[in-house]
Amino acid sequence: MKILIVEDEKKVASFIKRGLEDDGYQVTVSHDGADGLKRALNGDFNLIILDNMLPKKDGVTVARELRESGNQVPVLMLTAKDTTEDIVSGLDAGSDDYLTKPFAFAELQARVRALIRRGEQDRGAEIRFADLRMDPVNHKVWRGQTEIVLTAKEYTLLAFMVRNANTVLSRANIADNVWEYPFETFTNIIDVYINYLRKKVDGKFPTKLIHTVRGQGYILKEG
């Protein structure tokens, strides 16, 4: 498994590199956003660990341009900022998960394993519910013949809901399975992303698929 680290703090990059190499990963390091994006586009990586604050191109810009190119490699964003606005900004740009500095290396290891595992699972067959279709290889979504453009995190959340259609999903369940760890301070991020999905997936269609179950969570069902 190949991992690209884009981190301008050389001590941090070296620390992460050594630890991941001890776990058996092949690790490449870049110290600025422009070079990191070039390596990401030209390489065959299973995961990118991307710092948010980078010279030449910041992490949000790198993630956005990576997704605009059609590259769907999982991205773990490292950030020193932990506000909901900053986290959502990174996720909207196309990162799949975030980790706030400082962090325990064991937590980084868990996130790495989860994102690589999810990336492998996403290479499976097309998934469907009602008139909704999802292409796991290219991360494309349609309702009927209409293509719906989603960010990486929106796609992951919708895929989880489709795979668990007609089942009430609590916020804790969504956090555990979509973000791979429980939210404590930022539970409203889940509500923000459900709202994003509603606007895109249900907004202009007569049949609504995403529903709120008061006091319990959310459910994907017809009608």
C-alpha positions as CSV (number, residue, x, y, z in Angstrom):
1,M,0.0,0.0,0.0
2,K,1.3,3.4,-1.0
3,I,0.8,6.6,1.0
4,L,1.6,10.2,0.1
5,I,2.2,12.6,3.0
6,V,2.0,16.3,2.1
7,E,3.2,18.1,5.2
8,D,5.5,21.2,5.4
9,E,6.6,20.6,9.0
10,K,9.5,18.3,8.4
11,K,9.6,16.8,11.9
12,V,5.9,16.0,11.7
13,A,6.3,14.5,8.2
14,S,9.3,12.4,9.3
15,F,7.5,11.2,12.4
16,I,4.5,10.0,10.4
17,K,6.6,8.5,7.7
18,R,8.7,6.4,10.1
19,G,5.6,5.1,11.9
20,L,3.8,4.2,8.7
21,E,6.8,2.5,7.2
22,D,7.1,0.5,10.4
23,D,3.5,-0.6,9.7
24,G,4.6,-1.8,6.2
25,Y,3.4,1.1,4.0
26,Q,5.4,2.6,1.2
27,V,5.6,6.3,2.0
28,T,6.4,9.3,-0.2
29,V,6.7,12.8,1.4
30,S,6.1,16.2,-0.1
31,H,6.6,19.5,1.7
32,D,4.4,21.9,-0.3
33,G,1.0,21.9,-1.8
34,A,2.0,22.4,-5.5
35,D,4.5,19.5,-5.4
36,G,2.1,17.4,-3.4
37,L,-0.7,17.9,-6.0
38,K,1.7,17.0,-8.8
39,R,2.8,13.8,-7.1
40,A,-0.8,12.9,-6.3
41,L,-1.9,13.3,-9.9
42,N,1.1,11.4,-11.3
43,G,1.3,8.7,-8.6
44,D,-0.7,5.6,-7.8
45,F,-1.4,6.1,-4.1
46,N,-3.9,4.3,-1.8
47,L,-4.1,7.2,0.5
48,I,-3.0,10.9,0.8
49,I,-2.3,12.5,4.2
50,L,-2.7,16.2,3.5
51,D,-1.9,19.1,5.9
52,N,-4.3,22.0,5.6
53,M,-1.7,24.8,6.0
54,L,0.8,24.4,3.2
55,P,3.1,26.7,1.2
56,K,2.3,27.3,-2.5
57,K,-1.1,25.6,-2.3
58,D,-3.1,25.1,0.9
59,G,-4.6,21.7,1.6
60,V,-8.2,22.7,0.8
61,T,-7.1,23.8,-2.7
62,V,-5.1,20.7,-3.2
63,A,-8.0,18.5,-2.3
64,R,-10.4,20.4,-4.5
65,E,-8.1,20.3,-7.5
66,L,-7.4,16.7,-7.0
67,R,-11.2,15.9,-7.1
68,E,-11.8,18.2,-10.0
69,S,-9.2,16.1,-12.0
70,G,-11.3,13.0,-11.3
71,N,-8.8,11.4,-8.8
72,Q,-10.8,9.7,-6.0
73,V,-7.9,8.5,-3.8
74,P,-8.9,8.8,-0.1
75,V,-7.6,12.0,1.6
76,L,-7.0,12.4,5.3
77,M,-6.8,16.1,6.1
78,L,-4.5,17.2,9.0
79,T,-5.6,20.5,10.6
80,A,-4.7,22.7,13.6
81,K,-8.1,24.2,13.4
82,D,-11.1,22.4,15.0
83,T,-14.1,24.6,14.3
84,T,-17.1,23.2,12.5
85,E,-16.5,25.7,9.7
86,D,-12.9,24.7,9.1
87,I,-13.7,21.0,9.2
88,V,-16.7,21.3,6.8
89,S,-14.5,23.4,4.5
90,G,-12.0,20.6,4.2
91,L,-14.6,17.9,3.8
92,D,-16.4,20.0,1.1
93,A,-13.2,20.3,-0.8
94,G,-13.0,16.6,-1.2
95,S,-11.2,15.2,1.8
96,D,-12.7,12.0,3.3
97,D,-11.7,12.6,6.9
98,Y,-9.9,15.0,9.2
99,L,-7.6,14.7,12.1
100,T,-6.9,17.6,14.5
101,K,-3.3,18.4,15.6
102,P,-1.9,17.3,18.0
103,F,-3.0,13.7,17.6
104,A,-2.0,10.3,19.0
105,F,-0.2,8.2,16.4
106,A,-2.5,5.3,17.2
107,E,-5.5,7.4,16.1
108,L,-3.7,8.3,12.9
109,Q,-3.1,4.5,12.3
110,A,-6.8,3.8,12.8
111,R,-7.9,6.5,10.4
112,V,-5.4,5.3,7.8
113,R,-6.6,1.7,8.0
114,A,-10.2,2.7,7.8
115,L,-9.8,5.0,4.8
116,I,-7.7,2.4,2.9
117,R,-10.3,-0.3,3.7
118,R,-13.1,2.0,2.5
119,G,-11.2,2.8,-0.7
120,E,-10.9,-0.9,-1.5
121,Q,-14.6,-1.5,-0.8
122,D,-15.5,1.4,-3.0
123,R,-14.2,-0.5,-6.0
124,G,-17.2,-2.8,-6.0
125,A,-20.4,-3.0,-8.1
126,E,-22.9,-0.2,-8.7
127,I,-25.4,0.2,-5.8
128,R,-29.0,1.2,-6.2
129,F,-32.1,2.3,-4.3
130,A,-35.3,3.3,-5.9
131,D,-34.3,5.6,-8.9
132,L,-30.9,6.3,-7.2
133,R,-27.7,4.8,-8.7
134,M,-24.2,5.0,-7.3
135,D,-21.0,4.2,-9.2
136,P,-18.4,3.3,-6.5
137,V,-15.5,3.3,-9.0
138,N,-15.9,6.8,-10.3
139,H,-17.9,8.2,-7.3
140,K,-20.8,9.3,-9.6
141,V,-24.5,9.4,-8.6
142,W,-27.7,9.6,-10.6
143,R,-31.4,9.9,-9.9
144,G,-33.0,8.5,-13.0
145,Q,-31.0,10.1,-15.9
146,T,-30.0,13.2,-13.8
147,E,-26.4,13.2,-12.5
148,I,-25.9,14.5,-9.0
149,V,-22.5,16.0,-8.1
150,L,-21.4,15.2,-4.6
151,T,-18.3,15.8,-2.6
152,A,-16.3,12.8,-1.3
153,K,-17.8,12.9,2.2
154,E,-21.4,13.4,0.8
155,Y,-20.8,10.4,-1.4
156,T,-19.6,8.3,1.5
157,L,-22.5,9.3,3.7
158,L,-25.1,8.6,0.9
159,A,-23.5,5.2,0.1
160,F,-23.8,4.2,3.8
161,M,-27.5,5.3,3.8
162,V,-28.2,3.3,0.6
163,R,-26.5,0.2,2.0
164,N,-28.7,0.6,5.1
165,A,-31.9,1.7,3.3
166,N,-35.2,1.4,5.3
167,T,-33.2,1.4,8.5
168,V,-33.2,4.3,11.0
169,L,-29.6,5.5,11.4
170,S,-28.7,7.4,14.6
171,R,-26.2,10.2,14.5
172,A,-23.8,8.0,16.6
173,N,-24.2,5.2,14.0
174,I,-23.5,7.5,11.2
175,A,-20.4,9.0,13.0
176,D,-19.0,5.5,13.7
177,N,-19.4,4.3,10.1
178,V,-19.0,7.3,7.9
179,W,-16.4,9.2,9.9
180,E,-15.1,6.0,11.6
181,Y,-15.1,7.5,15.1
182,P,-17.7,9.2,17.3
183,F,-18.2,12.9,17.1
184,E,-18.5,14.6,20.5
185,T,-18.2,18.4,20.0
186,F,-19.2,18.5,16.4
187,T,-22.3,16.3,16.1
188,N,-23.9,19.1,14.1
189,I,-21.6,18.3,11.2
190,I,-23.7,15.2,10.5
191,D,-26.8,17.4,10.4
192,V,-25.0,19.8,8.0
193,Y,-24.2,17.0,5.7
194,I,-27.7,15.5,5.8
195,N,-28.9,18.9,4.8
196,Y,-26.4,19.0,1.9
197,L,-27.6,15.6,0.7
198,R,-31.3,16.6,0.9
199,K,-30.7,19.6,-1.3
200,K,-28.9,17.6,-3.9
201,V,-30.6,14.2,-3.8
202,D,-34.1,15.3,-3.0
203,G,-34.3,19.0,-3.8
204,K,-35.9,19.0,-7.3
205,F,-37.4,15.5,-7.3
206,P,-41.0,14.7,-6.3
207,T,-40.2,11.6,-4.4
208,K,-38.1,12.3,-1.3
209,L,-35.7,9.7,-0.1
210,I,-34.0,11.2,3.0
211,H,-36.2,11.5,6.1
212,T,-35.8,12.6,9.7
213,V,-37.1,10.3,12.4
214,R,-37.5,12.7,15.3
215,G,-35.4,11.8,18.4
216,Q,-33.8,8.8,16.6
217,G,-31.9,9.9,13.5
218,Y,-32.4,9.6,9.7
219,I,-33.7,7.0,7.3
220,L,-33.5,6.5,3.5
221,K,-36.8,5.3,2.2
222,E,-39.3,6.0,-0.6
223,G,-42.1,8.4,0.1
